[in-house]
Structures are given as structure tokens and as C-alpha cells.
């Protein structure tokens, strides 16, 4: 108990000013728990077993705004190696007390009732033993890091010291909690139907210095301007893809690692006379007006980061930014979607 009080004091000292998720969202992790809050003030906290590859994961989702309810979901560890151990019934137990069966949902997920979710939260923020029984082995949910993550969630949503706070309740009116923020809308615009082509020698001579000049210290594109000890990898040609009658998209391999590679994408005028605008230095693909990014957290592909940018007629606007959670060998492709930036994309008419 003393340890948790000391942790609370240190965290609250750092939260003297409200954190509040903004355009960049909020990402935070501590031990076996992590948090992602997006630009609408929806927060998602994911917890895992203490042992990698064992048990599963729990996701707590809470929208922004007063009186918002926290919803809970569960996935069990399954990397696809053995289809024989199918779980058909799952029950929540806290401190060896049964709290009922958990409802099976789509995508091999399980949905907690609101009562089960609240009991689980009370357990993990204290010293309770939370487990899910029904699989070959019980899924013991770790509480290590949960208190810090839930406190950060309260802060990001402006709930500290309100009756609805998860870990530090108070008498501050619930009406003081900031309302949820509307999701930005991007109206997608159709792009030209044209394939990418390699730059000509003259185009390359004109563009390459401009592309290099557009990079900042935060950008990584060593392959575009390799140093003497970093030779070009693969020497892939830079390409040009028409976007519309006035714009083209330039693509270049920026970096390559053991199991990932990142392409830079720049928007520039059709005549190649202006200043190229870097969209991303870690892109994976461009198709039909969408630049997409998908990068593994490690080689086995159990955790990913993803992002996308959509053409709206003037620029490539970021439409998403997310991870799939910690690299804990829960599922191939990741256990959850934990966004920090969300939008509504309206399809091109």
C-alpha cells in the first residue's frame, strides 16, 4: 500500500497541470500496462500477463466526457501454432471468487459486463488477484503498472478528483470533465490513374538536392544521402507518380533494417519547381490516394505500428496513427488497435 501511495504522489506531482490528449494523442506505458489516448479523448489501456506469450490481454476503453462508462474486452494468447486448444467458456475470477462467465464476441474476443469491468479495475488498482479461467491454463492478469496507467488515463481525460475518476476520486463536479472531441473529417479526392515511373537523370539531378534539403533532424532518410560509411542499400530508383493535374508524388527508399524498411514520400508540383513537402519517411505503400505505413515492432510480427495519409485535393492529410500494443506474443499481427490519431474518411465521390 505504501508503494502505491508513493507512486501516486510522484505521478500526481508530475500531473499538476492537466495532461489532456491533444492532436498528438497520449502514449504511456509502465511495466505490464500501457495507455493510448486519441485526439477525440477516447483512451485505451491494455494489460498483459507478467510472462510473455502466456495468458492474454485485457483492454479497457473509455470515451471522453462526463459519466462515460469504461468497457472491457479480453483476448487469450494465440499465435496460431495449435488449433486444438479452442476455448469455448471463460470466467472471471478475482481473489478466488467467481464473477461470472465472460461473453464470447467476434474475432475470438471476449466482452466483460460493466460490473465485471469495474470489479477488474478495483482489483488491478489494488492488490487483488485477477484471472480468467477456461483455457488450458488460467490467464493471470498482471497488475504491475496498472495504477500508473489508470491514473494517467484519468489525467488525459480531465477526470482527476471527480467522482468518475478510476483511481483518484474526489468531489470535483463531473460536469467539469471535458467533453469528447469530434473526430476530424477528411474528404478524400480521387487521384489520377497512373503508375509510378523512375525519375529521369535530369529529374533526379533537379530533385535530389531539394529532397535532402527538406529533411529535418527528426527525419530518417540516410539512404537518400548516404555517408561514406553508409552506402546506398539496393540503389532503388526514385519514382514519380502523378496525383492530379498539378501534383506528383516522389518516393524514395529512406532506410532498411532487419525486418522493416521505410520509404519517403514527398508531394511537389508537376513541374518539379517548388519545394517538396515530406509526408513521411517510414511509408510502406502508396495506392489510390492513400500513403500507408506498417512497421513491425520485432521480427515475429506480434506487434506493429501503423499510419495512413489520405489525399484531400490539396495535401496528404494524416488519417490514422496507431500501434497494436506491446510485443508480448499474444497474437500474430498484434492484440489490439491502440490509436493516438483517428479521423472519419469520406470516400471520394
C-alpha positions as CSV (number, residue, x, y, z in Angstrom):
1,X,0.0,0.0,0.0
2,X,2.8,2.4,0.9
3,X,4.4,1.7,-2.5
4,X,1.2,2.6,-4.3
5,X,0.8,5.8,-2.3
6,X,4.3,6.9,-3.1
7,X,3.7,6.1,-6.8
8,X,0.5,8.1,-6.7
9,X,2.3,11.1,-5.0
10,X,5.1,11.1,-7.6
11,X,2.7,10.8,-10.5
12,X,0.4,13.5,-9.2
13,X,3.3,15.8,-8.8
14,X,4.0,15.4,-12.5
15,X,0.3,15.9,-13.3
16,X,-0.1,19.3,-11.6
17,X,-1.3,20.7,-14.9
18,X,-3.9,18.6,-16.8
19,X,-2.3,16.4,-19.5
20,X,-5.4,16.2,-21.8
21,X,-4.9,14.3,-25.0
22,X,-4.3,16.7,-27.9
23,X,-3.7,16.4,-31.6
24,X,-0.7,14.2,-30.9
25,X,-2.6,11.9,-28.6
26,X,-1.1,10.4,-25.4
27,X,1.1,7.3,-25.2
28,X,2.3,5.9,-21.9
29,X,3.5,2.5,-20.6
30,X,4.6,1.2,-17.3
31,X,5.6,-2.4,-16.6
32,X,2.8,-4.7,-17.9
33,X,0.3,-1.9,-18.8
34,X,0.1,0.7,-21.5
35,X,-2.1,3.6,-22.5
36,X,-3.1,5.2,-25.8
37,X,-5.5,8.2,-25.9
38,X,-6.5,9.6,-29.2
39,X,-7.5,13.1,-30.4
40,X,-11.2,12.5,-29.5
41,X,-10.2,11.9,-25.9
42,X,-11.0,8.2,-26.1
43,X,-8.5,6.3,-24.0
44,X,-7.5,2.6,-24.3
45,X,-5.5,0.9,-21.6
46,X,-4.1,-2.6,-22.3
47,X,-2.8,-5.0,-19.6
48,X,-0.9,-8.3,-20.0
49,X,0.3,-11.3,-18.2
50,X,3.6,-10.9,-16.4
51,X,5.1,-13.6,-18.6
52,X,5.4,-13.0,-22.3
53,X,3.3,-15.3,-24.5
54,X,1.2,-16.5,-21.6
55,X,-2.5,-15.9,-20.8
56,X,-3.6,-13.0,-22.9
57,X,-4.5,-9.3,-22.7
58,X,-7.3,-7.1,-21.3
59,X,-8.3,-3.8,-23.0
60,X,-10.2,-1.1,-21.1
61,X,-11.8,1.5,-23.3
62,X,-13.3,4.8,-22.1
63,X,-14.7,7.6,-24.3
64,X,-14.1,11.2,-23.2
65,X,-16.8,13.3,-21.5
66,X,-18.7,13.3,-18.2
67,X,-20.2,10.0,-16.9
68,X,-18.5,7.9,-19.6
69,X,-18.5,4.2,-18.9
70,X,-15.4,2.0,-19.1
71,X,-15.8,-1.1,-21.2
72,X,-13.6,-4.2,-21.0
73,X,-12.5,-6.8,-23.6
74,X,-10.3,-9.8,-23.4
75,X,-8.2,-11.8,-25.8
76,X,-6.3,-15.0,-25.0
77,X,-2.8,-15.7,-26.3
78,X,-3.0,-17.5,-29.7
79,X,-0.2,-17.3,-32.2
80,X,-1.9,-19.9,-34.4
81,X,0.5,-22.7,-33.6
82,X,-2.1,-25.1,-32.2
83,X,-5.8,-25.0,-33.2
84,X,-6.7,-27.9,-30.9
85,X,-7.0,-25.8,-27.7
86,X,-10.1,-23.8,-28.6
87,X,-11.7,-22.1,-25.5
88,X,-15.5,-22.0,-25.5
89,X,-16.1,-20.8,-22.0
90,X,-14.2,-18.2,-20.0
91,X,-14.9,-17.0,-16.5
92,X,-13.6,-14.0,-14.5
93,X,-12.2,-14.7,-11.0
94,X,-11.0,-12.1,-8.6
95,X,-9.3,-13.2,-5.3
96,X,-10.6,-16.8,-6.0
97,X,-14.2,-15.5,-6.2
98,X,-16.2,-16.2,-9.3
99,X,-17.6,-13.2,-11.0
100,X,-19.5,-14.9,-13.8
101,X,-18.8,-16.0,-17.4
102,X,-17.4,-13.7,-19.9
103,X,-19.4,-13.3,-23.2
104,X,-17.7,-14.5,-26.4
105,X,-17.6,-11.9,-29.2
106,X,-16.3,-11.7,-32.7
107,X,-12.6,-12.2,-33.7
108,X,-12.1,-14.5,-30.8
109,X,-12.5,-11.7,-28.3
110,X,-14.5,-11.8,-25.0
111,X,-16.6,-8.9,-23.7
112,X,-16.9,-8.0,-20.0
113,X,-20.1,-6.7,-18.5
114,X,-19.9,-3.2,-16.9
115,X,-20.0,-4.8,-13.5
116,X,-17.1,-7.2,-14.3
117,X,-15.1,-4.4,-15.8
118,X,-15.5,-2.3,-12.6
119,X,-14.6,-5.3,-10.4
120,X,-11.5,-5.9,-12.6
121,X,-10.4,-2.2,-12.3
122,X,-10.8,-2.4,-8.5
123,X,-8.7,-5.5,-8.4
124,X,-5.8,-4.3,-10.5
125,X,-5.5,-0.9,-8.9
126,X,-5.2,-2.6,-5.5
127,X,-3.6,-5.9,-4.6
128,X,-6.3,-8.2,-6.0
129,X,-5.6,-11.4,-8.0
130,X,-7.4,-11.2,-11.3
131,X,-7.6,-14.3,-13.5
132,X,-9.6,-15.7,-16.3
133,X,-10.3,-19.4,-16.2
134,X,-11.4,-21.7,-19.0
135,X,-8.3,-22.1,-21.1
136,X,-5.7,-24.8,-20.7
137,X,-4.0,-22.6,-18.1
138,X,-5.6,-19.6,-16.2
139,X,-4.8,-16.2,-17.6
140,X,-3.4,-14.3,-14.7
141,X,-3.7,-10.5,-15.4
142,X,-0.7,-8.6,-14.1
143,X,-1.5,-5.5,-12.0
144,X,2.1,-4.3,-12.3
145,X,1.9,-0.8,-13.8
146,X,-1.9,-0.7,-13.8
147,X,-2.2,2.0,-11.1
148,X,0.1,4.4,-13.0
149,X,-1.6,3.8,-16.3
150,X,-5.1,4.3,-14.9
151,X,-4.0,7.5,-13.2
152,X,-2.6,8.8,-16.5
153,X,-5.9,7.9,-18.2
154,X,-7.8,9.9,-15.7
155,X,-5.5,12.8,-16.2
156,X,-5.6,12.7,-20.0
157,X,-9.4,12.8,-19.9
158,X,-9.5,15.6,-17.2
159,X,-11.1,13.3,-14.6
160,X,-8.7,13.7,-11.7
161,X,-10.6,14.3,-8.4
162,X,-14.0,13.7,-9.9
163,X,-16.5,11.0,-8.8
164,X,-15.9,9.2,-12.1
165,X,-12.1,9.0,-11.8
166,X,-10.7,5.5,-11.9
167,X,-8.1,5.8,-9.2
168,X,-8.2,9.2,-7.6
169,X,-11.8,10.1,-6.9
170,X,-12.9,13.5,-5.4
171,X,-15.7,16.0,-5.2
172,X,-14.9,18.0,-8.3
173,X,-18.1,18.1,-10.3
174,X,-18.5,15.5,-13.0
175,X,-19.6,18.3,-15.3
176,X,-16.0,19.7,-15.2
177,X,-14.8,16.7,-17.3
178,X,-14.1,18.0,-20.8
179,X,-16.5,16.7,-23.5
180,X,-15.4,14.3,-26.1
181,X,-13.9,15.9,-29.2
182,X,-15.5,15.3,-32.6
183,X,-13.5,13.2,-35.0
184,X,-11.9,15.2,-37.8
185,X,-13.4,14.6,-41.2
186,X,-11.3,14.1,-44.3
187,X,-13.0,14.3,-47.7
188,X,-11.0,12.1,-49.9
189,X,-10.5,13.2,-53.5
190,X,-9.9,10.9,-56.4
191,X,-6.4,10.8,-57.8
192,X,-5.1,10.3,-61.3
193,X,-5.0,6.7,-62.6
194,X,-1.3,6.4,-63.3
195,X,1.6,4.1,-62.5
196,X,4.8,5.1,-60.8
197,X,7.8,5.6,-63.1
198,X,11.5,6.0,-62.3
199,X,12.8,9.6,-62.4
200,X,14.9,10.6,-65.4
201,X,18.5,11.6,-64.9
202,X,17.6,15.3,-65.3
203,X,14.7,15.0,-62.9
204,X,16.9,13.2,-60.3
205,X,19.6,15.9,-60.6
206,X,17.0,18.6,-60.0
207,X,15.0,16.9,-57.3
208,X,17.5,15.1,-55.1
209,X,19.1,18.2,-53.5
210,X,15.6,19.5,-52.8
211,X,14.6,16.3,-51.2
212,X,17.6,16.2,-49.0
213,X,17.1,19.9,-48.0
214,X,13.6,19.1,-46.9
215,X,14.7,16.7,-44.2
216,X,14.9,17.8,-40.6
217,X,16.8,16.3,-37.7
218,X,13.7,14.3,-36.8
219,X,13.6,12.7,-40.2
220,X,15.5,9.5,-41.1
221,X,16.5,9.1,-44.8
222,X,20.1,8.1,-44.7
223,X,19.7,6.1,-47.9
224,X,18.8,9.3,-49.8
225,X,22.0,11.0,-48.8
226,X,24.3,8.1,-47.7
227,X,27.5,8.9,-45.8
228,X,30.8,7.3,-46.7
229,X,30.3,4.6,-44.1
230,X,26.6,4.1,-45.1
231,X,26.5,3.1,-48.7
232,X,23.2,3.1,-50.6
233,X,21.2,-0.1,-50.0
234,X,19.9,-1.7,-53.1
235,X,20.2,1.5,-55.1
236,X,16.5,1.5,-55.8
237,X,15.4,4.2,-58.2
238,X,13.4,7.2,-57.0
239,X,9.9,7.2,-58.6
240,X,7.3,9.7,-59.6
241,X,3.6,9.1,-59.5
242,X,1.1,11.6,-60.9
243,X,-1.5,12.6,-58.2
244,X,-3.6,15.1,-60.2
245,X,-3.1,17.6,-63.0
246,X,-1.0,19.8,-60.7
247,X,0.8,17.5,-58.3
248,X,3.1,14.5,-58.3
249,X,4.3,12.2,-55.5
250,X,8.0,11.3,-55.2
251,X,9.0,8.1,-53.5
252,X,12.5,7.0,-52.3
253,X,13.8,4.3,-50.1
254,X,14.9,6.0,-46.9
255,X,16.1,3.2,-44.7
256,X,16.1,-0.5,-44.4
257,X,16.5,-2.7,-41.3
258,X,16.4,-6.4,-40.4
259,X,12.7,-6.7,-40.9
260,X,11.4,-3.3,-41.8
261,X,12.0,-0.6,-44.5
262,X,10.8,2.9,-44.8
263,X,10.1,4.9,-47.9
264,X,10.0,8.7,-48.0
265,X,7.0,10.3,-49.8
266,X,7.2,13.9,-51.0
267,X,4.4,16.0,-52.6
268,X,5.6,18.5,-55.2
269,X,4.2,20.4,-58.2
270,X,4.1,18.7,-61.5
271,X,6.8,20.9,-62.9
272,X,9.1,20.0,-60.0
273,X,10.0,23.6,-59.5
274,X,8.6,24.1,-55.9
275,X,9.7,22.9,-52.5
276,X,8.9,19.2,-51.9
277,X,6.8,18.5,-48.8
278,X,7.7,15.4,-46.9
279,X,4.7,13.4,-45.9
280,X,6.5,10.5,-44.1
281,X,10.0,8.9,-44.0
282,X,8.6,5.5,-43.0
283,X,6.0,4.7,-45.6
284,X,5.2,1.2,-46.9
285,X,2.9,1.7,-49.9
286,X,1.0,4.2,-52.0
287,X,-2.2,3.2,-53.7
288,X,-5.3,5.2,-54.9
289,X,-4.6,8.4,-53.0
290,X,-3.5,6.7,-49.7
291,X,0.0,6.5,-48.3
292,X,0.2,3.7,-45.8
293,X,2.8,2.7,-43.2
294,X,3.1,-0.6,-41.4
295,X,6.2,-1.4,-39.4
296,X,6.9,-4.4,-37.2
297,X,8.0,-4.0,-33.6
298,X,10.1,-7.1,-34.0
299,X,10.7,-9.9,-36.4
300,X,7.9,-12.3,-35.4
301,X,5.3,-9.7,-36.2
302,X,3.3,-9.8,-33.0
303,X,3.3,-6.0,-32.6
304,X,3.0,-3.3,-35.2
305,X,2.8,0.4,-35.7
306,X,0.6,1.8,-38.5
307,X,-0.3,5.1,-40.0
308,X,-2.0,6.5,-43.1
309,X,-2.3,9.7,-45.1
310,X,-5.2,10.5,-47.5
311,X,-5.3,12.9,-50.5
312,X,-7.9,15.6,-50.0
313,X,-7.1,17.6,-53.2
314,X,-4.5,19.8,-51.6
315,X,-2.4,17.7,-49.4
316,X,-2.0,14.2,-47.9
317,X,-3.8,14.6,-44.5
318,X,-3.0,12.1,-41.8
319,X,-6.0,9.8,-41.3
320,X,-4.6,7.4,-38.6
321,X,-1.8,6.6,-36.3
322,X,-1.8,3.5,-34.1
323,X,0.0,0.6,-32.6
324,X,-1.2,-2.9,-31.8
325,X,0.1,-2.9,-28.3
326,X,3.2,-4.4,-26.6
327,X,5.3,-7.1,-28.1
328,X,4.0,-9.9,-25.9
329,X,3.4,-12.8,-28.3
330,X,-0.3,-12.6,-27.8
331,X,-1.3,-12.8,-31.4
332,X,0.2,-12.6,-34.9
333,X,-0.4,-9.1,-36.1
334,X,-0.9,-7.8,-32.6
335,X,-3.5,-8.0,-29.8
336,X,-5.3,-4.6,-30.2
337,X,-5.6,-1.4,-32.1
338,X,-4.4,1.5,-29.9
339,X,-4.8,4.7,-31.9
340,X,-3.5,8.1,-31.0
341,X,-5.0,9.8,-34.1
342,X,-8.3,8.9,-35.6
343,X,-10.4,10.5,-38.4
344,X,-13.5,9.9,-40.4
345,X,-12.5,9.5,-44.1
346,X,-15.3,10.2,-46.5
347,X,-14.7,8.2,-49.7
348,X,-14.1,10.2,-52.9
349,X,-17.4,10.7,-54.8
